[in-house]
Amino acid sequence: MVSLLLFLRNVFGFMLCVLLLGGCAGPREKVAHDPWEGFNRSVYVFNDTLDKYALEPLAKGYRAVTPDPVETGIGNFFSNLGDVGSFFNNLLQFKFTAAGHDLSRIAFNSTMGVAGFFDVASGFGYPKSNEDFGQTLGAWGVNSGPYIVLPFLGPSTLRDTGALPVSYFLNPVNYVESSSDQNILTALGIVKTRAQLLKASSVRDTAALDPYLFTREAFLQRRASLVRDGQPAKEDEDLDKLLDE
């Protein structure tokens, strides 16, 4: 316990340092969708350091020791849990066909798929959707708002940050009775997600002159595309206009 407290003290101490340094950095040309760039870059440095020395090694170790079929099964398990949130968000967006597919996926994968370890629903013609409450707010016409980098959580927007409590409420892991089991599932989900992003982060680090800008633009364009359900933007639309949808 003492070592854990010391670790947390060092983590938050480092975070405070990077925030203060970010506040003292020289002025930058402000971008409309990133008015808090100085703060965001500071938090980005904190997250990137935490990732480099903790999450990335864990993810590489997880990938090295986990057989591919087991890794796929774990991914399917968490994907099945994610279908619960997609179901409710599709209902809230009045996408009743997609909500029906989500419900069918949950039923088939939770039973025939052995608690979601196998994705049998896709083979039955029920495609997976990925809907969250941030996308629902976008579908309701709520503007994206400024880009923001959250400590530990990473890239977000003001709209997506406001959606986090509802997303938390719709996550089945948070209803596991045993706190130890809940913590194990949460940690496994984080490591699993980081392992899936190993290739993407490698591309970012080797191809981008400024990884912060690369991450920001990739995230914002992906979120805008998700809100539009993958429909292409109009030729005369730029990113700022898309984020105001």
BAGUZA-719324 format. One record per residue (C-alpha): x, y, z. Coordinates in pm, 1 decimal, decimal comma. Layout:
% residues N
((X Y Z)) ...
This chain:
% residues 245
((0,0 0,0 0,0)) ((281,2 240,3 85,4)) ((453,4 175,7 -247,2)) ((124,5 232,1 -429,6)) ((75,0 565,8 -255,5)) ((430,4 668,3 -342,4)) ((372,5 571,4 -706,1)) ((49,8 774,0 -721,9)) ((224,3 1068,4 -556,6)) ((499,6 1058,4 -819,0)) ((248,3 1024,2 -1102,0)) ((41,5 1321,8 -993,3)) ((354,5 1519,6 -913,3)) ((481,3 1462,5 -1265,7)) ((143,5 1558,9 -1407,2)) ((146,1 1883,9 -1211,2)) ((492,9 1961,9 -1349,1)) ((394,9 1908,7 -1711,5)) ((81,0 2117,1 -1664,8)) ((282,5 2403,5 -1520,3)) ((538,4 2378,0 -1799,1)) ((258,9 2374,3 -2054,0)) ((117,5 2691,4 -1904,8)) ((456,8 2859,2 -1935,2)) ((513,7 2753,6 -2296,0)) ((535,6 3014,8 -2564,9)) ((225,2 3125,2 -2756,3)) ((101,7 2909,4 -3043,3)) ((-128,2 2989,5 -3328,1)) ((-470,5 2885,3 -3204,0)) ((-680,1 2640,4 -3404,3)) ((-1056,1 2684,1 -3382,4)) ((-1121,6 2327,7 -3269,4)) ((-823,6 2322,1 -3029,1)) ((-829,0 2648,4 -2830,3)) ((-670,8 2479,5 -2525,2)) ((-370,1 2340,6 -2711,7)) ((-116,0 2439,7 -2444,9)) ((-303,3 2250,3 -2174,1)) ((-379,8 1961,1 -2409,6)) ((-16,4 1917,3 -2507,1)) ((83,4 1905,6 -2140,6)) ((-171,2 1633,4 -2064,1)) ((-67,2 1454,7 -2383,6)) ((293,2 1443,5 -2257,3)) ((174,0 1305,4 -1923,4)) ((-40,3 1036,7 -2090,3)) ((233,2 947,8 -2337,1)) ((487,6 905,8 -2057,2)) ((248,9 688,6 -1857,1)) ((180,1 483,8 -2168,1)) ((548,9 443,8 -2253,8)) ((650,8 314,0 -1912,2)) ((335,8 127,2 -1805,8)) ((63,2 52,9 -2057,6)) ((270,9 -19,0 -2367,6)) ((501,2 -272,4 -2193,9)) ((194,6 -441,3 -2042,6)) ((25,6 -453,8 -2382,7)) ((334,9 -602,1 -2548,6)) ((365,8 -860,3 -2273,0)) ((-2,6 -947,0 -2302,5)) ((31,0 -994,6 -2677,4)) ((348,4 -1201,8 -2636,7)) ((205,7 -1450,6 -2384,9)) ((-153,4 -1471,9 -2507,2)) ((-223,7 -1720,0 -2790,4)) ((-396,1 -1556,0 -3087,8)) ((-725,2 -1752,9 -3047,0)) ((-743,4 -1653,5 -2679,9)) ((-665,1 -1290,0 -2761,9)) ((-940,4 -1292,9 -3025,8)) ((-1180,0 -1448,2 -2775,7)) ((-1104,5 -1183,4 -2513,9)) ((-1161,9 -914,5 -2776,4)) ((-1495,6 -1077,3 -2866,9)) ((-1593,6 -1091,8 -2498,5)) ((-1546,3 -718,4 -2449,6)) ((-1705,2 -648,4 -2787,6)) ((-2013,1 -835,0 -2668,4)) ((-2026,8 -618,0 -2356,2)) ((-1995,5 -310,6 -2579,2)) ((-2301,9 -421,0 -2777,1)) ((-2514,5 -336,0 -2471,3)) ((-2422,6 31,4 -2494,0)) ((-2461,1 26,9 -2873,1)) ((-2812,1 -115,6 -2834,7)) ((-2931,0 164,2 -2606,9)) ((-2761,9 436,0 -2811,4)) ((-2912,2 306,6 -3135,6)) ((-3252,6 318,4 -2966,0)) ((-3188,2 676,2 -2855,5)) ((-3096,9 764,0 -3216,4)) ((-3412,2 588,6 -3346,3)) ((-3202,5 337,8 -3541,7)) ((-3434,7 51,1 -3462,8)) ((-3295,1 -193,6 -3719,6)) ((-2942,9 -147,0 -3585,7)) ((-3074,2 -178,1 -3228,9)) ((-3239,8 -506,3 -3325,9)) ((-2910,1 -630,6 -3466,2)) ((-2735,4 -533,5 -3141,5)) ((-2993,2 -720,6 -2935,1)) ((-2960,5 -1027,5 -3158,3)) ((-2583,4 -1012,4 -3126,8)) ((-2605,8 -1001,6 -2746,4)) ((-2847,3 -1295,4 -2740,3)) ((-2651,9 -1518,6 -2981,0)) ((-2301,9 -1434,2 -2861,0)) ((-2389,2 -1454,9 -2490,4)) ((-2535,8 -1804,3 -2533,7)) ((-2404,9 -1988,2 -2840,9)) ((-2089,0 -1778,1 -2832,5)) ((-2006,4 -1881,8 -2473,6)) ((-2045,9 -1547,1 -2295,3)) ((-1926,6 -1363,5 -2606,3)) ((-1596,2 -1546,3 -2642,4)) ((-1700,6 -1642,5 -2995,5)) ((-1866,4 -1400,3 -3238,3)) ((-2130,2 -1625,1 -3392,4)) ((-2373,8 -1338,9 -3457,8)) ((-2166,8 -1191,2 -3739,8)) ((-2189,8 -1523,4 -3919,8)) ((-2567,8 -1511,9 -3880,6)) ((-2582,1 -1177,3 -4061,4)) ((-2598,0 -939,5 -3764,6)) ((-2326,0 -675,2 -3819,8)) ((-2162,5 -501,7 -3526,5)) ((-2219,5 -133,0 -3466,7)) ((-2016,6 90,9 -3238,9)) ((-2237,7 357,7 -3089,5)) ((-2171,9 559,6 -2775,9)) ((-2352,7 846,0 -2606,6)) ((-2116,3 1102,9 -2755,7)) ((-2233,8 993,7 -3101,2)) ((-2593,4 1003,6 -2979,0)) ((-2549,6 1364,0 -2866,1)) ((-2400,9 1441,5 -3208,4)) ((-2700,1 1279,6 -3378,3)) ((-2924,9 1498,5 -3163,3)) ((-2745,9 1806,2 -3295,0)) ((-2517,5 1880,7 -2998,2)) ((-2198,7 2049,5 -3122,1)) ((-1869,9 1870,9 -3067,8)) ((-1713,4 2162,2 -2885,2)) ((-1337,5 2208,1 -2834,5)) ((-1088,6 1925,0 -2848,3)) ((-959,9 1821,5 -2507,4)) ((-704,0 1565,2 -2389,1)) ((-815,5 1400,3 -2065,7)) ((-566,2 1265,8 -1810,1)) ((-545,1 885,1 -1840,0)) ((-834,3 872,7 -2092,2)) ((-670,2 1053,5 -2382,9)) ((-827,5 1241,7 -2677,2)) ((-1183,2 1366,1 -2640,2)) ((-1409,8 1661,1 -2709,4)) ((-1626,0 1865,1 -2477,3)) ((-1931,5 1675,5 -2604,0)) ((-1771,9 1334,6 -2557,3)) ((-1645,6 1429,7 -2212,4)) ((-1998,4 1524,9 -2107,4)) ((-2118,0 1185,9 -2233,6)) ((-1880,0 987,8 -2011,0)) ((-2120,1 945,3 -1712,5)) ((-2385,1 789,4 -1938,4)) ((-2125,3 565,3 -2105,8)) ((-2013,9 455,7 -1759,1)) ((-2374,3 375,1 -1667,3)) ((-2416,1 163,6 -1983,7)) ((-2098,8 -41,7 -1926,4)) ((-2195,9 -387,3 -1789,1)) ((-1855,3 -426,0 -1619,3)) ((-1958,7 -162,6 -1365,8)) ((-2241,5 -388,9 -1244,2)) ((-2019,3 -682,2 -1147,5)) ((-2083,9 -740,7 -778,6)) ((-1732,7 -836,0 -677,5)) ((-1508,7 -530,2 -673,4)) ((-1200,1 -745,8 -733,1)) ((-1358,9 -908,8 -1039,6)) ((-1466,3 -566,0 -1161,7)) ((-1112,1 -433,1 -1125,2)) ((-967,6 -735,2 -1308,0)) ((-1212,0 -694,1 -1597,3)) ((-1143,9 -320,4 -1616,3)) ((-766,2 -371,5 -1618,3)) ((-791,3 -651,3 -1875,8)) ((-1008,7 -432,3 -2097,6)) ((-755,2 -148,7 -2082,2)) ((-461,3 -374,1 -2165,8)) ((-659,2 -545,7 -2443,2)) ((-748,0 -211,5 -2600,3)) ((-387,3 -90,1 -2577,5)) ((-264,4 -409,9 -2739,9)) ((-500,8 -351,0 -3031,4)) ((-351,0 -3,8 -3077,1)) ((14,4 -111,1 -3082,5)) ((39,5 -101,0 -3461,5)) ((-143,7 232,4 -3486,4)) ((81,2 397,3 -3227,4)) ((388,6 263,3 -3405,3)) ((269,9 423,1 -3730,7)) ((204,0 749,6 -3548,1)) ((545,9 759,4 -3386,8)) ((736,1 681,8 -3707,8)) ((530,4 872,9 -3965,8)) ((424,6 1187,9 -3782,6)) ((648,6 1492,2 -3744,4)) ((422,5 1603,8 -3460,2)) ((250,1 1303,3 -3293,1)) ((18,2 1536,7 -3101,0)) ((-121,1 1690,3 -3420,3)) ((-140,4 1350,0 -3587,8)) ((-340,9 1209,4 -3295,1)) ((-567,9 1513,5 -3275,9)) ((-662,3 1524,8 -3642,1)) ((-705,4 1148,2 -3670,4)) ((-929,3 1141,6 -3362,3)) ((-1145,7 1436,6 -3463,2)) ((-1197,2 1314,6 -3818,5)) ((-1285,6 966,5 -3696,2)) ((-1538,3 1102,4 -3446,1)) ((-1695,8 1323,8 -3710,6)) ((-1721,5 1021,8 -3941,8)) ((-1881,2 809,2 -3668,9)) ((-2145,4 1072,8 -3601,0)) ((-2224,2 1074,0 -3976,7)) ((-2235,7 690,8 -3972,9)) ((-1945,1 678,6 -4214,8)) ((-2109,2 898,7 -4476,7)) ((-1854,3 1116,0 -4659,7)) ((-1843,1 1486,3 -4584,7)) ((-1943,9 1739,3 -4844,4)) ((-1658,3 1872,5 -5054,2)) ((-1686,1 2225,2 -4915,1)) ((-1682,3 2118,0 -4550,0)) ((-1369,3 2157,8 -4340,8)) ((-1300,6 1997,0 -4005,1)) ((-1427,0 2290,2 -3798,7)) ((-1764,2 2280,8 -3978,0)) ((-1788,0 1904,7 -3931,8)) ((-1724,8 1938,2 -3558,9)) ((-2006,4 2193,2 -3532,9)) ((-2262,8 1942,6 -3663,2)) 
